[in-house]
Amino acid sequence: MQIQDLPYPDPGVPDARSGPRFLWWLFRNQLGGQLKALAWGLLHFASVSALPFCVGLAIQAVVDRSGSRLALAGGLMVLCCAGNAVGDTFLHRAAVTNWITAAARVQQMLARKTALLGSALTRRVAAGEVVAVSTGDVEKIGWFVEAVSRFTAAAFTIVLVCVALVVYQPALGVVVIVGLPVLALAVLPLLPRATRRADVQRDKAGRATELASDTVAGLRVLRGIGGEELFLDRYRGASQEVRHAAVRSARMWSLISAIQVLLPGLLLIAVVWHGVHLAREGRIGVGELVTVYSSVMILTYPLRHFEEIAMAYSFSKPSAKRAARVLALERATDTTGSRAAEIPTGDLYDPATGLLAPAGRFTAVVCGDPDAAGRLAERLGGHPSEKGTSALLGGVPLDELPLKSARTAVLVQDKDPVLLSGTLRELLDVPASGAVGAEDALTAAQCGDVLTALSQGSLGAGDPMDARITERGRSLSGGQRQRLALARSLITDPEALVLDEPTSAVDSHTEARIAEGVRALRAGRTTVVFTSSPLLLDRADRIVFLHDGEVAAVGDHRELLHTEPRYRAVVTRETDEESAARHDGVPAGRGPARSLPDDARDGDRREGRGEGHDGRGDAQDGALSDDVLHRLEEIEETA
């Protein structure tokens, strides 16, 4: 695999049982690249290590006044220099290719796993950890995969040179062959402690990254509640812990580096001291002494790769462990399905709660527990993150369909949809039936003012569809983001559309128009909306009220307000005291605004995440228009 061939057609199925197993799996899947790097590495290190023999041969030829041997030594030096240049160039090329392709493979697998798990991923792994794995950790993993071939070539070279020295000059070769293993193994007792310190540093850095990611994601909320400084102080503390851990880790690696410098120096001193005595006794020539001395000095170069592989493994092991932990996550259901790919039609039914959404109808679901509503919405889409009874579409269990077929049949938009950066045209370029155009979807979602805001904020964008959206739509208010996400969902035109609180961040006027627009655009198609807004509920064909995880009542909005006290309490935010007062004959609707329905509540509910208002499509600080107040009074008097 070359860099120009990326991405991989299939990155493969990783061995995610542990960090070391994952690293070994990566190495095996890049065996061709590793062998190529090993071959160039052997050429490079062998050429470098052969230079001392050429120098020794040349010196001895000068001493012996042999012109032919001097010419031979010069030719061998030219050959070694050429081999060194070629080997070093292509070793670097092959090693960098191994590093990039390994990192790209890991990133591809992480991206596929993220897409497969969807919203279930962040429920099982912190979002900051996923960011840390997909950025810094892949670099450490790639570093180790790339360093293995260089280390192997260096180890082979050292063995060959030691054998050659023993054959060339046994008296000094024995000293070298005894001393080099000591040099290579001297740092082994320090590696466990260095590895532990590196693990601590990586863990603390990962936690700091998670804290930073979560803080940035909720920065507007923190500012809204005055908690910005508190979380900044927490991050400062986490950052200092990372710094202290990094300093402790660097001290240990500095000690290892010092040993790697000191011991080769001592070996050189021993070789020179012993060699001088041998030369004075006439047992070796000057050229032989120079050869052995130069060989020992040159061997410090491949020896440095022992330190590098130790560092690479120590840093990559925790990174590989974290990557393996993410890659080992699986959905609760088999995403391949046991049925053939098909797009069923018919009623949408959840056996666990008894919820039935008739085909072609606009069904609203009221549930007092937002978390239970979110789990039910996810279950209606098939292949949920938690095991349970499968939802049925037209009598076909969605969990038995391939994941792609289930997502095509039923689209679920959760309460916090994400907008990716890019142009509006790219945002709305999603798999769709083609029956609903972008203009119709944007109109139904009341995005007219959003288009205007995008056009004004994008210089040179004559067409609003070419206006750019920043990351996660941070330049837009909560209501604007919510409406764009709704338009994106409407364009797909699935057989069944499930919306979880699609208007929680817009004002009452816009909410009423969205309800009419969605109802008209989805006419004849199955639509399920989880909401407690009277404006949406009043326009639904059918309302299902859930209590304690089961269907408690079915009817229309006005009927349920009359007949179901629990439904009325959820929709109007009625407290127990107000319910008791109502039964005691105290007029309802004369109390404070706490009994008002969702669309009449103030901006805290509409922009509860601390988002700014767009002035038209979002809540207006709790100000209620006359028609909304009149409508609320009618509802309360009727109730």
C-alpha positions as CSV (number, residue, x, y, z in Angstrom):
1,M,0.0,0.0,0.0
2,Q,1.4,3.4,-1.1
3,I,0.3,6.8,0.2
4,Q,-1.4,7.7,-3.1
5,D,-3.5,4.5,-2.8
6,L,-5.1,5.7,0.5
7,P,-7.8,5.3,1.8
8,Y,-7.9,1.5,2.1
9,P,-10.7,-0.2,0.2
10,D,-11.1,-2.3,3.4
11,P,-9.0,-1.5,6.5
12,G,-9.8,-5.0,7.8
13,V,-11.1,-6.3,11.1
14,P,-8.7,-5.5,13.9
15,D,-7.6,-7.7,16.7
16,A,-8.8,-5.5,19.5
17,R,-8.4,-7.9,22.4
18,S,-5.5,-5.9,23.8
19,G,-3.1,-3.1,22.9
20,P,-0.1,-5.4,22.1
21,R,-2.3,-7.7,20.0
22,F,-3.6,-4.7,18.1
23,L,0.0,-3.5,17.4
24,W,0.9,-7.0,16.2
25,W,-2.2,-7.1,13.9
26,L,-1.1,-3.8,12.4
27,F,2.4,-5.1,11.8
28,R,1.2,-8.2,10.1
29,N,-1.2,-6.3,7.9
30,Q,1.7,-4.1,6.7
31,L,4.2,-7.0,6.3
32,G,5.1,-6.0,2.7
33,G,6.0,-2.5,3.7
34,Q,7.9,-3.7,6.8
35,L,10.0,-6.1,4.6
36,K,10.7,-3.3,2.2
37,A,11.9,-1.0,5.0
38,L,13.9,-3.8,6.5
39,A,15.7,-4.4,3.2
40,W,16.6,-0.7,2.8
41,G,17.6,-0.5,6.4
42,L,20.0,-3.4,6.1
43,L,21.6,-1.7,3.1
44,H,21.9,1.5,5.0
45,F,23.3,0.2,8.3
46,A,25.5,-2.4,6.6
47,S,27.0,0.4,4.4
48,V,27.6,2.6,7.4
49,S,29.1,-0.2,9.5
50,A,31.4,-1.3,6.6
51,L,33.1,2.1,6.4
52,P,35.4,1.4,9.4
53,F,36.7,-1.7,7.7
54,C,37.4,0.3,4.5
55,V,39.2,3.0,6.5
56,G,41.3,0.4,8.4
57,L,42.2,-1.3,5.1
58,A,43.3,2.0,3.6
59,I,45.4,2.9,6.7
60,Q,47.1,-0.5,6.7
61,A,47.7,-0.1,2.9
62,V,49.5,3.2,3.5
63,V,51.5,1.7,6.3
64,D,52.5,-1.2,4.0
65,R,52.9,1.1,1.1
66,S,50.5,-1.0,-1.1
67,G,48.9,1.1,-3.8
68,S,46.7,-1.7,-5.1
69,R,45.1,-2.2,-1.6
70,L,44.8,1.5,-1.2
71,A,42.9,1.7,-4.5
72,L,40.7,-1.2,-3.4
73,A,39.9,0.5,-0.1
74,G,39.0,3.7,-2.0
75,G,36.7,1.8,-4.3
76,L,35.0,0.0,-1.4
77,M,34.5,3.3,0.4
78,V,32.8,4.8,-2.7
79,L,30.6,1.8,-2.8
80,C,29.7,2.0,0.9
81,C,29.0,5.7,0.6
82,A,26.7,5.0,-2.4
83,G,24.9,2.2,-0.5
84,N,24.6,4.5,2.6
85,A,23.0,7.3,0.5
86,V,20.6,5.0,-1.4
87,G,19.7,3.0,1.7
88,D,19.1,6.0,3.9
89,T,16.9,7.7,1.3
90,F,14.7,4.7,0.6
91,L,14.6,3.6,4.2
92,H,13.2,7.0,5.2
93,R,10.7,6.8,2.4
94,A,9.6,3.3,3.3
95,A,9.4,4.1,7.0
96,V,7.4,7.2,6.5
97,T,5.0,5.3,4.2
98,N,4.6,2.7,6.9
99,W,3.9,5.3,9.5
100,I,1.3,7.2,7.4
101,T,-0.5,4.1,6.2
102,A,-0.7,2.6,9.7
103,A,-2.1,5.9,11.1
104,A,-4.5,6.1,8.1
105,R,-5.7,2.5,8.7
106,V,-6.4,3.2,12.4
107,Q,-8.2,6.4,11.5
108,Q,-10.3,4.6,8.9
109,M,-11.3,1.9,11.4
110,L,-12.1,4.5,14.0
111,A,-14.3,6.5,11.5
112,R,-16.1,3.3,10.5
113,K,-16.7,2.3,14.1
114,T,-17.9,5.8,14.9
115,A,-20.4,5.7,12.0
116,L,-21.5,2.2,13.0
117,L,-22.1,3.0,16.6
118,G,-23.6,6.5,16.0
119,S,-24.9,8.1,19.1
120,A,-24.2,5.0,21.1
121,L,-20.5,5.7,21.0
122,T,-20.5,8.7,23.3
123,R,-22.7,6.9,25.8
124,R,-20.0,4.2,26.2
125,V,-16.8,6.2,25.7
126,A,-16.2,9.9,26.5
127,A,-16.2,12.1,23.4
128,G,-12.9,13.6,24.5
129,E,-11.3,10.1,24.5
130,V,-12.5,9.4,21.0
131,V,-10.9,12.7,19.9
132,A,-7.6,11.8,21.7
133,V,-7.5,8.4,20.1
134,S,-8.2,9.7,16.6
135,T,-5.5,12.5,16.8
136,G,-2.6,12.0,19.1
137,D,-2.9,8.2,19.7
138,V,-2.8,7.3,16.0
139,E,0.5,9.2,15.7
140,K,2.1,7.1,18.5
141,I,0.8,3.9,17.0
142,G,2.1,4.8,13.6
143,W,5.5,5.7,15.2
144,F,5.9,2.2,16.7
145,V,4.8,0.4,13.5
146,E,7.3,2.5,11.5
147,A,10.2,2.0,14.0
148,V,9.9,-1.8,14.1
149,S,11.6,-2.3,10.7
150,R,14.4,0.2,11.5
151,F,15.1,-1.6,14.8
152,T,15.1,-5.0,13.2
153,A,17.6,-3.8,10.6
154,A,19.8,-2.3,13.3
155,A,19.7,-5.4,15.4
156,F,20.7,-7.6,12.4
157,T,23.5,-5.2,11.6
158,I,24.9,-5.2,15.1
159,V,25.0,-9.1,15.0
160,L,26.8,-9.1,11.7
161,V,29.4,-6.5,12.7
162,C,30.1,-8.4,16.0
163,V,30.7,-11.6,14.0
164,A,32.8,-9.8,11.5
165,L,35.0,-8.3,14.3
166,V,35.5,-11.6,15.9
167,V,36.7,-13.1,12.6
168,Y,38.7,-10.0,11.7
169,Q,40.5,-9.4,15.0
170,P,39.5,-12.0,17.7
171,A,41.4,-10.4,20.5
172,L,39.4,-7.1,20.3
173,G,36.3,-8.7,18.7
174,V,35.7,-10.7,21.9
175,V,35.7,-7.5,24.0
176,V,33.2,-5.9,21.6
177,I,30.9,-9.0,21.5
178,V,30.9,-9.1,25.3
179,G,30.3,-5.4,25.8
180,L,27.6,-4.8,23.2
181,P,24.9,-7.0,24.8
182,V,25.6,-5.2,28.1
183,L,25.0,-1.9,26.3
184,A,21.8,-3.2,24.7
185,L,20.4,-4.7,27.9
186,A,21.6,-2.2,30.4
187,V,18.4,-0.1,30.1
188,L,16.0,-3.0,30.4
189,P,15.6,-2.6,34.3
190,L,14.6,1.0,33.7
191,L,12.0,0.4,31.0
192,P,9.1,-0.8,33.2
193,R,9.3,2.3,35.3
194,A,9.6,4.5,32.2
195,T,6.7,2.7,30.7
196,R,4.6,3.2,33.8
197,R,5.4,6.9,33.8
198,A,4.6,7.2,30.1
199,D,1.2,5.4,30.8
200,V,0.4,7.9,33.6
201,Q,1.3,10.8,31.3
202,R,-0.9,9.4,28.5
203,D,-3.8,8.8,30.9
204,K,-3.6,12.3,32.4
205,A,-3.3,13.8,28.9
206,G,-6.3,11.9,27.8
207,R,-8.4,13.1,30.7
208,A,-7.3,16.7,30.0
209,T,-8.3,16.3,26.4
210,E,-11.7,14.9,27.4
211,L,-12.2,17.8,29.9
212,A,-11.2,20.4,27.2
213,S,-13.5,18.8,24.6
214,D,-16.4,18.7,26.9
215,T,-15.8,22.2,28.2
216,V,-15.6,23.7,24.7
217,A,-18.8,21.8,23.7
218,G,-20.7,23.3,26.6
219,L,-18.9,26.7,26.7
220,R,-22.1,28.6,26.0
221,V,-24.0,26.8,28.7
222,L,-21.1,27.4,31.2
223,R,-21.2,31.1,30.4
224,G,-24.9,31.2,30.9
225,I,-24.7,29.7,34.4
226,G,-21.5,31.5,35.4
227,G,-19.5,28.2,35.5
228,E,-16.9,29.2,32.9
229,E,-14.1,30.0,35.4
230,L,-14.9,26.9,37.5
231,F,-14.3,24.6,34.5
232,L,-11.3,26.6,33.3
233,D,-9.7,26.1,36.8
234,R,-10.4,22.4,36.5
235,Y,-8.7,22.4,33.1
236,R,-5.7,24.4,34.5
237,G,-5.4,21.8,37.2
238,A,-5.6,18.9,34.7
239,S,-3.0,20.6,32.5
240,Q,-0.6,21.0,35.4
241,E,-1.0,17.4,36.2
242,V,-0.1,16.5,32.6
243,R,3.0,18.8,32.8
244,H,4.2,17.2,36.0
245,A,3.7,13.7,34.6
246,A,5.5,14.6,31.4
247,V,8.5,16.0,33.4
248,R,8.7,12.8,35.5
249,S,8.5,10.7,32.3
250,A,11.2,12.9,30.6
251,R,13.5,12.5,33.6
252,M,13.4,8.7,33.2
253,W,14.0,8.8,29.5
254,S,16.8,11.3,30.0
255,L,18.4,8.8,32.3
256,I,18.0,6.1,29.7
257,S,19.6,8.3,27.1
258,A,22.5,9.2,29.4
259,I,23.2,5.5,29.9
260,Q,23.0,5.0,26.2
261,V,25.8,7.6,25.8
262,L,27.9,6.6,28.9
263,L,28.2,2.9,28.3
264,P,29.3,3.1,24.7
265,G,31.9,5.6,25.8
266,L,33.2,3.2,28.4
267,L,33.3,0.4,25.8
268,L,35.3,2.6,23.5
269,I,37.8,3.4,26.3
270,A,38.1,-0.4,27.0
271,V,38.7,-1.2,23.4
272,V,41.3,1.5,22.9
273,W,43.1,0.6,26.1
274,H,43.2,-3.1,25.2
275,G,44.0,-2.3,21.6
276,V,47.0,-0.1,22.4
277,H,48.5,-2.8,24.5
278,L,48.0,-5.3,21.7
279,A,49.6,-2.9,19.2
280,R,52.6,-2.2,21.4
281,E,53.1,-5.9,21.7
282,G,52.9,-6.2,17.9
283,R,49.9,-8.6,18.0
284,I,47.7,-6.2,15.9
285,G,48.4,-3.6,13.3
286,V,47.5,0.1,13.4
287,G,44.9,-0.4,10.7
288,E,43.3,-3.2,12.6
289,L,43.1,-1.0,15.8
290,V,41.6,1.8,13.8
291,T,39.0,-0.6,12.2
292,V,37.9,-2.0,15.6
293,Y,37.8,1.4,17.2
294,S,35.8,2.9,14.3
295,S,33.4,0.0,14.2
296,V,32.6,0.4,17.9
297,M,32.0,4.1,17.5
298,I,29.8,3.5,14.4
299,L,27.8,0.8,16.3
300,T,26.5,3.5,18.7
301,Y,24.4,4.7,15.7
302,P,22.3,1.5,15.3
303,L,22.3,1.0,19.1
304,R,20.3,4.3,19.4
305,H,17.4,2.4,17.7
306,F,17.1,0.2,20.8
307,E,16.3,3.3,22.8
308,E,13.9,4.4,20.0
309,I,12.0,1.2,19.9
310,A,11.7,1.1,23.7
311,M,10.3,4.7,23.7
312,A,8.0,4.0,20.7
313,Y,6.5,0.9,22.4
314,S,6.2,2.6,25.8
315,F,4.2,5.5,24.2
316,S,2.2,3.4,21.7
317,K,1.1,0.7,24.1
318,P,-1.4,2.9,26.1
319,S,-2.4,4.5,22.8
320,A,-3.0,1.1,21.2
321,K,-4.9,0.0,24.3
322,R,-7.3,3.0,24.1
323,A,-7.7,2.5,20.3
324,A,-8.5,-1.2,20.9
325,R,-11.0,-0.3,23.6
326,V,-12.9,1.9,21.1
327,L,-12.6,-0.6,18.2
328,A,-13.8,-3.4,20.4
329,L,-17.2,-1.8,20.9
330,E,-20.1,-3.4,19.1
331,R,-23.7,-2.6,18.6
332,A,-26.2,-4.6,20.6
333,T,-27.6,-6.1,17.4
334,D,-26.1,-7.7,14.4
335,T,-25.8,-4.9,11.8
336,T,-25.6,-7.4,8.9
337,G,-29.2,-8.6,9.8
338,S,-30.7,-12.0,9.3
339,R,-33.0,-10.9,6.5
340,A,-32.4,-9.8,2.9
341,A,-32.1,-6.0,2.3
342,E,-35.6,-4.6,1.9
343,I,-37.5,-1.4,2.7
344,P,-40.7,-2.5,4.5
345,T,-43.8,-0.4,4.6
346,G,-46.7,-0.2,7.1
347,D,-47.4,0.6,10.7
348,L,-44.5,1.4,13.0
349,Y,-45.0,-0.6,16.3
350,D,-42.9,-1.0,19.4
351,P,-43.9,-4.1,21.4
352,A,-42.0,-3.0,24.5
353,T,-44.3,-0.1,25.1
354,G,-47.3,-0.9,22.9
355,L,-46.7,2.3,20.8
356,L,-48.4,2.1,17.4
357,A,-47.8,4.7,14.7
358,P,-50.3,4.0,11.8
359,A,-48.8,4.2,8.3
360,G,-49.3,7.6,6.7
361,R,-50.4,9.3,9.9
362,F,-48.9,12.1,12.0
363,T,-48.4,10.6,15.4
364,A,-47.3,12.6,18.4
365,V,-45.8,10.9,21.5
366,V,-45.9,12.4,25.0
367,C,-43.6,11.0,27.6
368,G,-42.8,12.6,30.9
369,D,-39.3,11.1,31.0
370,P,-37.0,12.6,28.4
371,D,-34.5,9.8,28.7
372,A,-37.1,7.1,28.2
373,A,-38.4,9.1,25.2
374,G,-34.8,9.2,23.7
375,R,-34.4,5.4,24.2
376,L,-37.8,4.8,22.6
377,A,-37.0,7.0,19.6
378,E,-33.7,5.2,19.1
379,R,-35.5,1.8,19.4
380,L,-38.0,2.8,16.7
381,G,-35.1,3.3,14.3
382,G,-33.9,-0.2,14.7
383,H,-30.5,-1.6,15.9
384,P,-30.5,0.4,19.2
385,S,-27.4,0.7,21.4
386,E,-29.1,-1.5,24.1
387,K,-30.5,-5.0,23.7
388,G,-34.3,-5.3,23.8
389,T,-37.4,-6.1,21.8
390,S,-37.1,-5.0,18.2
391,A,-39.5,-2.4,16.8
392,L,-41.6,-3.5,13.8
393,L,-42.3,-1.7,10.5
394,G,-45.1,-3.4,8.6
395,G,-44.6,-6.5,10.8
396,V,-40.9,-6.8,9.9
397,P,-38.5,-6.6,12.9
398,L,-36.1,-3.7,12.1
399,D,-33.2,-5.4,14.0
400,E,-33.3,-8.3,11.6
401,L,-32.7,-6.0,8.6
402,P,-29.2,-4.8,7.6
403,L,-28.4,-1.6,9.3
404,K,-28.4,0.4,6.0
405,S,-31.9,-0.9,5.2
406,A,-33.2,-0.1,8.6
407,R,-31.8,3.5,8.4
408,T,-33.4,3.9,5.0
409,A,-36.8,2.8,6.2
410,V,-36.8,4.7,9.5
411,L,-34.9,7.9,10.1
412,V,-34.5,9.1,13.7
413,Q,-33.5,12.7,14.4
414,D,-32.5,13.0,18.0
415,K,-32.9,16.1,20.1
416,D,-29.4,17.3,19.6
417,P,-28.6,16.9,15.9
418,V,-25.1,17.9,14.7
419,L,-24.4,20.1,11.7
420,L,-21.1,19.4,9.9
421,S,-19.0,22.3,8.5
422,G,-19.3,23.1,4.8
423,T,-21.8,24.8,2.5
424,L,-25.5,24.5,3.0
425,R,-25.7,22.6,-0.3
426,E,-23.3,20.0,1.1
427,L,-25.2,19.8,4.4
428,L,-28.4,19.0,2.5
429,D,-26.7,16.6,0.1
430,V,-27.9,13.4,1.9
431,P,-29.3,10.1,0.7
432,A,-32.9,10.8,-0.2
433,S,-35.9,9.5,-2.2
434,G,-35.8,12.5,-4.5
435,A,-39.5,13.3,-3.8
436,V,-38.7,16.2,-1.5
437,G,-36.6,19.1,-2.8
438,A,-34.3,21.3,-0.7
439,E,-36.5,24.3,-1.2
440,D,-39.6,22.5,0.0
441,A,-37.8,21.1,3.0
442,L,-36.4,24.5,4.0
443,T,-39.8,26.1,3.6
444,A,-41.5,23.5,5.7
445,A,-38.8,23.9,8.4
446,Q,-39.2,27.8,8.3
447,C,-35.6,28.4,7.4
448,G,-36.1,31.6,5.4
449,D,-34.4,33.8,8.0
450,V,-31.6,31.2,8.4
451,L,-30.8,31.5,4.7
452,T,-30.7,35.3,5.0
453,A,-28.4,35.1,8.0
454,L,-26.1,32.6,6.2
455,S,-26.0,34.9,3.1
456,Q,-25.1,37.9,5.2
457,G,-22.3,36.0,7.0
458,S,-20.7,34.5,3.9
459,L,-18.9,36.9,1.7
460,G,-19.2,36.2,-2.0
461,A,-22.0,33.7,-1.6
462,G,-24.6,34.9,-4.1
463,D,-26.7,31.8,-3.6
464,P,-27.6,31.0,0.0
465,M,-27.0,27.3,-0.8
466,D,-23.3,28.2,-1.2
467,A,-23.1,29.9,2.1
468,R,-20.7,28.2,4.5
469,I,-21.7,26.7,7.9
470,T,-19.1,26.7,10.6
471,E,-18.2,23.6,12.6
472,R,-21.3,22.3,14.3
473,G,-23.1,25.4,13.2
474,R,-21.6,27.4,16.1
475,S,-22.2,30.7,14.3
476,L,-26.0,30.0,14.3
477,S,-28.4,30.1,17.2
478,G,-29.9,26.9,18.7
479,G,-33.2,27.5,16.9
480,Q,-31.5,28.0,13.5
481,R,-29.4,24.8,13.9
482,Q,-32.5,22.9,14.9
483,R,-34.5,24.0,11.8
484,L,-31.6,23.3,9.4
485,A,-31.4,19.8,10.9
486,L,-35.1,19.3,10.5
487,A,-34.9,20.4,6.8
488,R,-32.1,17.9,6.3
489,S,-34.3,15.1,7.8
490,L,-37.3,16.1,5.7
491,I,-35.2,15.9,2.4
492,T,-34.4,12.3,3.0
493,D,-38.2,11.5,2.9
494,P,-37.9,8.1,4.6
495,E,-40.8,5.7,4.9
496,A,-41.1,6.6,8.6
497,L,-39.6,9.8,10.2
498,V,-39.1,10.0,14.0
499,L,-38.4,13.4,15.4
500,D,-37.4,13.9,19.0
501,E,-38.3,17.4,20.2
502,P,-37.7,19.0,16.8
503,T,-39.0,22.5,17.9
504,S,-37.6,22.7,21.5
505,A,-35.5,25.8,20.6
506,V,-37.9,27.9,18.5
507,D,-40.6,30.4,19.5
508,S,-44.3,29.7,19.4
509,H,-45.0,31.5,16.1
510,T,-42.3,29.6,14.3
511,E,-43.3,26.4,16.0
512,A,-46.9,26.7,14.8
513,R,-45.7,27.2,11.2
514,I,-43.3,24.3,11.4
515,A,-46.1,22.0,12.6
516,E,-48.2,23.0,9.6
517,G,-45.3,22.7,7.2
518,V,-44.2,19.3,8.4
519,R,-47.8,18.0,8.4
520,A,-48.3,19.1,4.9
521,L,-45.0,17.9,3.5
522,R,-45.2,14.5,5.2
523,A,-48.8,13.9,4.1
524,G,-49.3,10.2,3.4
525,R,-46.0,9.3,5.1
526,T,-45.5,7.9,8.6
527,T,-44.3,10.6,11.0
528,V,-43.7,10.3,14.8
529,V,-42.9,13.3,16.9
530,F,-41.8,13.2,20.5
531,T,-43.0,16.4,22.0
532,S,-45.0,18.0,24.8
533,S,-45.7,21.2,22.9
534,P,-49.5,21.9,22.6
535,L,-48.9,23.6,19.3
536,L,-47.6,20.4,17.8
537,L,-49.9,18.2,19.7
538,D,-53.0,20.1,18.5
539,R,-52.0,19.4,14.9
540,A,-51.3,15.6,15.3
541,D,-53.6,13.0,13.8
542,R,-53.1,10.8,16.8
543,I,-51.5,11.3,20.2
544,V,-50.0,8.5,22.3
545,F,-49.3,9.2,26.0
546,L,-46.7,7.0,27.7
547,H,-46.5,6.5,31.4
548,D,-44.0,4.2,33.2
549,G,-42.8,2.8,29.9
550,E,-46.3,1.8,28.6
551,V,-49.0,3.3,26.5
552,A,-51.4,4.9,29.0
553,A,-53.8,6.7,26.7
554,V,-54.5,7.3,23.0
555,G,-56.6,10.1,21.5
556,D,-56.4,13.7,20.3
557,H,-55.0,16.7,22.2
558,R,-58.3,18.2,23.5
559,E,-59.7,14.8,24.4
560,L,-56.7,13.8,26.5
561,L,-56.7,17.2,28.3
562,H,-60.2,16.4,29.5
563,T,-59.8,12.7,30.3
564,E,-56.2,12.1,31.3
565,P,-54.9,14.1,34.3
566,R,-51.4,12.7,33.9
567,Y,-51.3,13.8,30.3
568,R,-52.5,17.3,31.3
569,A,-49.9,17.5,34.0
570,V,-47.1,16.7,31.5
571,V,-48.3,19.1,28.8
572,T,-49.2,22.0,31.0
573,R,-46.4,21.4,33.5
574,E,-49.1,21.2,36.2
575,T,-47.7,20.5,39.7
576,D,-49.3,18.2,42.3
577,E,-50.5,21.3,44.2
578,E,-52.2,22.7,41.2
579,S,-53.8,19.4,40.4
580,A,-55.2,19.2,44.0
581,A,-56.4,22.8,43.7
582,R,-58.1,22.1,40.5
583,H,-60.0,19.3,42.1
584,D,-60.9,21.5,45.0
585,G,-62.5,24.0,42.6
586,V,-59.8,26.6,42.4
587,P,-59.9,28.1,38.9
588,A,-57.1,26.8,36.7
589,G,-55.1,29.2,34.7
590,R,-55.1,32.0,37.3
591,G,-51.9,30.9,38.8
592,P,-48.4,31.8,37.8
593,A,-46.9,31.0,34.4
594,R,-45.5,27.6,35.7
595,S,-48.6,25.9,34.4
596,L,-48.1,27.2,30.9
597,P,-47.3,24.7,28.1
598,D,-43.9,24.4,26.5
599,D,-44.5,26.9,23.7
600,A,-45.4,29.6,26.3
601,R,-42.4,29.1,28.5
602,D,-39.6,31.6,28.6
603,G,-36.3,31.8,26.8
604,D,-34.6,29.5,29.4
605,R,-36.4,26.6,27.8
606,R,-36.0,27.8,24.2
607,E,-32.4,28.5,24.5
608,G,-31.6,26.4,27.6
609,R,-28.2,25.5,26.2
610,G,-27.1,29.1,26.4
611,E,-27.5,29.8,22.7
612,G,-28.1,33.2,21.3
613,H,-31.4,34.3,19.8
614,D,-31.8,34.9,16.1
615,G,-34.6,37.4,16.7
616,R,-37.3,35.6,14.6
617,G,-37.1,31.9,14.8
618,D,-36.0,31.5,18.5
619,A,-37.7,32.3,21.8
620,Q,-38.2,35.9,22.7
621,D,-37.4,35.9,26.4
622,G,-40.8,34.5,27.4
623,A,-42.8,37.2,25.6
624,L,-46.2,35.8,24.6
625,S,-48.3,37.1,21.7
626,D,-52.0,37.8,22.2
627,D,-53.0,34.9,20.0
628,V,-50.9,32.5,22.1
629,L,-52.3,33.8,25.4
630,H,-55.8,33.6,24.0
631,R,-55.2,30.0,22.9
632,L,-53.9,29.0,26.3
633,E,-56.9,30.5,28.0
634,E,-59.2,28.5,25.7
635,I,-57.3,25.3,26.5
636,E,-57.4,25.9,30.3
637,E,-61.1,26.9,30.3
638,T,-62.0,23.8,28.2
639,A,-59.9,21.6,30.6
